[in-house]
Amino acid sequence: MAVLRRIATPGTGSNRLLRVALVVIWGLLLVYALVGTILIAPRFAVDLEIPLRAAERWTAGLPPYQREAFVSAPGATQPFLYPPYLLPPLAILSKIPRDVLAIAWVGLLALVAVLACRRLAIPWAWLPFVLAWPPFAEGIFGGNVQVLLFGAFVFLFWGAPSGRLREPRDVGDPRVSPAASGGLATFIGAIKVSQLQPWVFVLRHRPKAALGGALVLAAIIASTLPLTGVDLWFDWVAQLRRASDPAWDLGGIAVTRYLPGLPGLAIVAVCLVAAWFVPRRTAGEWVGILSTVGAASLHIFGMLFLGPALLTIRRELALLSVIAITTYSYVGAWAGIAIAVLAFTAGTRWPAFYEREPTTSRVALA
């Protein structure tokens, strides 16, 4: 028992040795994931190529939402799942040379990832590990917009750090720009409709900001309707229904995949409603958890939203979580999510589950 106590006590030699061992294991898994799965040439900017091809089909008078895409091999022929109002701007972007656009887009995502990490007060020395973590690495290399949405999420809930301290931003504070709060929250939900939790939280504490963002989005949709037509929206809904079919092998690991029908949808609905009630003091961590667990569509890059909670819990537990996710298995992913969620929840009652070092500044929020 004394040995286990020393290992579990932060600051002891045994505990430091445990942490170093976990970092080494994580580092080896990161190298294996990068070389064997992520940094493969056909994957470069593939998640940009998918919507660009859909826009090209649309401009050529062909359906952007293809039923047959669900039986295609992994790659650029995968189904287009974003809403129709994105097709006009995507059609414009498709005119830019692909290599130039791909490099610029991946570079932008890499920059956003670094800025988000620094906003969360992650030290420069740890950035290579963090950016090599599959949710970041695959998202950046593959050109997935989820990295951009995570950046918006971080800038919504955190201000500029104070040294090594994260600075939570109180969305309900009247001194915080309502345009920024409403705009960032609306942007996340407008691109990823399964992640409306940030917008729901802003609606609770800054209703005018949230509704203002929604009105701007409605105006954008209305302005594109003459181009897209109404029928395309029905096609999009049908495409989302096909994407939610658990039989689709590449459909991700959302809870609705394992609990199809009402049970899964009930969990998604509960997580959406719960965003209304999370405490303002730790809103970013809770909304990130709810956005992950309650996502109707979840892939590896969606786990970025767990990041703030992982930075709060004990390092040993956080390392176990990221190691499990780095295994690239369904069981590992949900094991990592479970560790993060249970540890963060337990820490609200038993502070020993949180990292002792001051990694976040807890300002007095109502």
C-alpha positions in Angstrom: 0.0 0.0 0.0 2.8 2.4 0.8 4.4 1.8 -2.6 1.1 2.5 -4.3 0.6 5.6 -2.2 4.0 6.9 -3.3 3.3 6.2 -7.0 0.0 8.0 -6.7 1.4 11.0 -4.9 2.4 13.9 -7.3 5.9 15.1 -6.8 7.4 11.8 -5.6 10.1 10.0 -7.5 7.9 7.1 -8.1 5.1 9.3 -9.5 7.5 11.1 -11.8 8.8 7.8 -13.1 5.3 6.6 -13.8 4.6 9.8 -15.8 7.8 9.5 -17.7 6.9 5.9 -18.6 3.5 6.9 -19.8 4.9 9.7 -21.9 7.4 7.2 -23.5 4.5 4.8 -24.3 2.5 7.6 -25.7 5.4 8.8 -27.8 6.0 5.4 -29.3 2.3 5.1 -30.2 2.3 8.5 -31.8 5.2 7.6 -34.0 3.4 4.3 -35.0 0.2 6.2 -35.7 1.9 8.9 -37.8 4.0 6.6 -39.9 1.5 3.8 -40.3 -1.8 5.6 -40.5 -1.8 9.4 -40.7 1.1 10.7 -42.9 0.2 8.8 -46.0 0.2 10.8 -49.2 -3.4 10.0 -50.3 -4.7 11.4 -47.0 -3.2 14.9 -47.5 -6.1 17.4 -47.5 -8.6 14.6 -48.4 -11.3 16.2 -46.2 -11.0 19.3 -48.3 -11.1 17.4 -51.6 -14.4 15.7 -50.7 -16.5 19.0 -50.5 -14.6 20.5 -53.5 -15.6 17.5 -55.6 -19.2 17.9 -54.4 -19.2 21.6 -55.4 -17.8 20.7 -58.8 -20.6 18.1 -59.3 -23.1 20.7 -58.3 -21.9 23.3 -60.7 -22.0 20.6 -63.5 -25.6 19.9 -62.7 -24.9 16.6 -60.9 -26.1 15.6 -57.4 -23.6 16.8 -54.7 -25.1 14.3 -52.3 -24.4 10.8 -53.7 -26.0 7.7 -52.3 -23.3 5.5 -53.9 -20.5 7.3 -52.0 -21.4 5.2 -48.9 -20.1 2.1 -50.5 -16.9 3.7 -51.9 -13.4 3.1 -50.5 -11.9 5.5 -48.0 -10.6 8.6 -49.7 -11.9 11.6 -51.7 -14.9 9.6 -52.9 -16.5 9.6 -49.5 -19.9 11.2 -49.1 -20.3 15.0 -48.8 -22.2 15.7 -45.6 -22.1 19.5 -45.2 -25.2 21.8 -45.6 -26.1 23.2 -49.1 -25.3 26.8 -48.3 -21.6 25.9 -48.4 -21.7 24.8 -52.0 -21.5 28.3 -53.6 -18.3 29.3 -51.7 -16.9 25.9 -52.3 -17.6 26.2 -56.0 -15.5 29.4 -56.0 -12.7 27.8 -54.1 -12.7 24.8 -56.5 -11.4 27.2 -59.2 -8.1 27.6 -57.3 -5.3 25.2 -58.2 -5.7 22.2 -56.0 -2.1 22.0 -54.7 -2.1 25.7 -53.8 -5.4 25.5 -52.0 -4.5 22.3 -50.2 -1.2 23.6 -48.9 -2.8 26.9 -47.8 -5.7 25.1 -46.1 -3.5 22.6 -44.2 -1.2 25.5 -43.2 -4.1 27.5 -41.9 -5.3 24.5 -39.8 -1.8 24.0 -38.4 -1.7 27.7 -37.4 -5.1 27.5 -35.8 -4.0 24.4 -33.9 -0.9 26.1 -32.5 -2.9 29.2 -31.6 -5.5 27.1 -29.8 -2.9 25.1 -27.9 -1.1 28.3 -26.8 -4.5 29.9 -25.8 -4.9 26.8 -23.5 -1.4 27.5 -22.1 0.1 24.4 -23.4 3.9 24.9 -23.2 5.9 25.0 -26.4 7.9 22.0 -25.4 4.7 19.8 -25.4 3.4 21.1 -28.7 5.1 18.3 -30.8 3.4 15.7 -28.7 0.0 17.4 -28.7 0.1 18.2 -32.5 1.2 14.6 -33.2 -1.8 13.3 -31.3 -4.2 11.7 -33.9 -7.1 14.1 -33.3 -4.8 17.0 -34.2 -2.5 15.2 -36.6 -5.1 13.5 -38.8 -7.3 16.6 -38.7 -4.5 18.9 -39.8 -2.9 16.6 -42.4 -6.3 15.5 -43.8 -7.5 19.1 -43.9 -10.6 18.5 -41.7 -12.6 21.6 -40.7 -13.0 20.2 -37.2 -9.6 21.7 -36.3 -10.9 25.2 -37.2 -14.1 24.6 -35.2 -11.9 23.6 -32.2 -10.0 26.8 -32.5 -13.3 28.7 -32.5 -14.4 26.7 -29.4 -11.1 27.6 -27.5 -11.3 31.3 -28.4 -15.0 31.3 -27.3 -14.3 29.9 -23.8 -10.8 31.1 -23.0 -9.0 34.4 -23.1 -5.3 35.0 -23.5 -3.3 32.9 -21.0 -1.5 34.4 -18.1 1.9 32.7 -18.2 1.2 29.0 -17.5 -2.3 29.7 -16.4 -5.4 29.3 -18.6 -7.8 32.1 -18.4 -11.5 31.0 -18.7 -13.7 33.5 -20.4 -17.1 34.1 -18.9 -19.4 34.2 -21.9 -22.0 35.8 -19.7 -19.8 38.8 -18.8 -21.2 41.9 -20.5 -17.6 43.0 -21.1 -17.1 40.1 -23.5 -17.9 40.9 -27.1 -21.4 39.6 -27.9 -20.6 39.6 -31.6 -17.6 37.3 -30.9 -19.5 35.0 -28.6 -22.5 34.7 -30.9 -20.4 34.5 -34.0 -18.0 31.8 -32.8 -20.8 29.6 -31.2 -22.9 29.9 -34.3 -20.0 29.1 -36.6 -19.3 25.8 -34.8 -23.0 24.7 -35.1 -23.4 26.0 -38.6 -20.6 23.8 -39.9 -21.1 20.8 -37.6 -24.8 20.6 -36.9 -24.1 17.7 -34.4 -22.2 20.1 -32.1 -24.7 22.7 -31.1 -23.7 22.6 -27.4 -21.6 25.8 -27.5 -24.4 27.7 -29.1 -26.9 26.4 -26.6 -24.7 27.6 -23.7 -24.3 31.0 -25.3 -28.1 31.1 -25.8 -28.5 30.6 -22.1 -26.2 33.3 -21.0 -26.1 35.8 -23.9 -29.4 35.2 -25.7 -29.1 38.3 -27.9 -25.6 37.2 -29.1 -26.7 33.7 -29.9 -29.9 34.8 -31.7 -28.0 37.4 -33.5 -25.5 34.8 -34.8 -28.5 32.6 -35.8 -30.1 35.5 -37.7 -26.9 36.1 -39.7 -26.7 32.4 -40.5 -30.4 32.5 -41.6 -29.6 35.5 -43.9 -26.7 33.6 -45.4 -28.9 30.5 -46.1 -31.6 32.7 -47.6 -29.1 34.4 -49.9 -27.9 31.1 -51.2 -31.4 29.6 -51.7 -31.8 31.0 -55.2 -28.6 29.2 -56.2 -29.2 25.9 -54.3 -32.9 25.6 -54.3 -35.0 23.9 -51.6 -34.8 20.4 -52.9 -31.1 20.2 -52.2 -31.8 20.7 -48.5 -34.1 17.6 -48.6 -31.2 15.7 -50.3 -28.9 16.8 -47.5 -31.3 15.5 -44.8 -31.5 12.2 -46.7 -27.7 12.1 -46.8 -27.4 12.7 -43.1 -29.9 9.9 -42.5 -27.8 7.5 -44.6 -24.7 8.6 -42.7 -26.3 7.7 -39.4 -26.8 4.1 -40.5 -24.7 1.9 -38.1 -24.0 -0.4 -41.1 -21.8 2.2 -42.7 -18.3 1.1 -41.9 -16.8 4.6 -42.0 -19.6 6.3 -40.1 -17.4 7.1 -37.0 -17.8 6.2 -33.4 -20.7 8.3 -32.1 -22.8 6.8 -29.4 -25.7 6.5 -31.9 -23.6 3.9 -33.8 -23.6 1.6 -30.8 -27.1 2.5 -29.5 -29.1 3.1 -32.7 -32.6 4.5 -32.6 -34.1 6.1 -29.5 -31.4 5.2 -26.9 -28.7 6.8 -28.9 -30.8 9.8 -29.8 -31.8 10.2 -26.2 -28.2 10.5 -25.1 -27.5 13.1 -27.9 -30.6 15.1 -26.7 -29.6 14.9 -23.0 -26.1 16.2 -23.8 -27.6 19.0 -25.9 -30.0 20.1 -23.1 -27.3 19.7 -20.4 -25.2 22.4 -22.1 -27.9 24.9 -20.8 -27.1 24.0 -17.2 -23.3 23.6 -17.1 -21.6 25.9 -14.6 -20.1 29.1 -16.0 -16.9 28.6 -14.1 -15.9 25.4 -15.9 -18.2 25.9 -18.9 -15.5 25.2 -21.5 -14.5 21.8 -20.1 -18.1 20.7 -19.6 -19.3 21.9 -23.1 -16.3 20.1 -24.6 -17.2 16.9 -22.9 -20.9 17.2 -24.0 -19.8 18.0 -27.5 -17.8 14.8 -27.6 -20.1 12.4 -25.9 -23.3 13.9 -27.4 -22.1 14.2 -31.0 -24.4 12.5 -33.4 -21.4 12.1 -35.7 -18.0 11.6 -34.1 -14.6 10.8 -35.7 -11.1 11.0 -34.2 -10.8 14.8 -34.7 -14.0 15.4 -32.7 -12.1 14.3 -29.6 -10.2 17.6 -29.7 -13.0 19.0 -27.6 -11.9 16.7 -24.7 -8.6 18.7 -24.6 -9.5 21.2 -21.9 -10.8 18.5 -19.5 -7.7 16.5 -20.2 -5.6 19.5 -19.2 -7.4 19.7 -15.9 -7.3 16.1 -14.6 -4.3 14.3 -13.1 -1.5 13.9 -15.7 -1.4 10.1 -15.2 -5.1 9.9 -16.1 -4.8 12.3 -19.0 -1.9 10.3 -20.4 -3.9 7.0 -20.1 -6.7 8.7 -21.9 -4.6 10.0 -24.8 -2.8 6.7 -25.0 -6.1 4.8 -25.4 -7.3 7.2 -28.1 -3.9 7.0 -29.9 -4.5 3.2 -30.4 -6.9 4.1 -33.1 -9.4 1.5 -32.0 -13.1 2.0 -31.3 -12.7 0.5 -27.8 -9.6 2.6 -27.2 -11.4 5.8 -28.2 -14.3 5.2 -25.9 -12.0 4.1 -23.1 -10.1 7.4 -23.5 -13.3 9.4 -23.5 -14.6 7.5 -20.4 -11.3 8.1 -18.5 -11.5 11.9 -19.2 -15.2 12.2 -18.4 -15.1 10.2 -15.2 -11.9 11.8 -13.9 -13.2 15.4 -14.6 -16.6 14.6 -13.1 -15.0 13.0 -10.0 -12.7 16.0 -9.6 -15.7 18.3 -8.9 -16.1 16.4 -5.6 -12.6 15.0 -5.0 -9.9 17.5 -6.0 -7.3 14.7 -6.0 -8.5 13.8 -9.5 -7.3 17.2 -10.7 -3.7 18.1 -11.4 -2.1 19.8 -8.4 -0.1 22.2 -10.5 -1.8 25.5 -11.3 -2.6 24.9 -14.9 -5.7 27.1 -15.0 -6.7 30.4 -13.5 -10.1 30.1 -11.7 -11.4 33.6 -11.8 -14.5 34.3 -9.7 -17.4 33.7 -12.0 -21.0 33.8 -11.0 
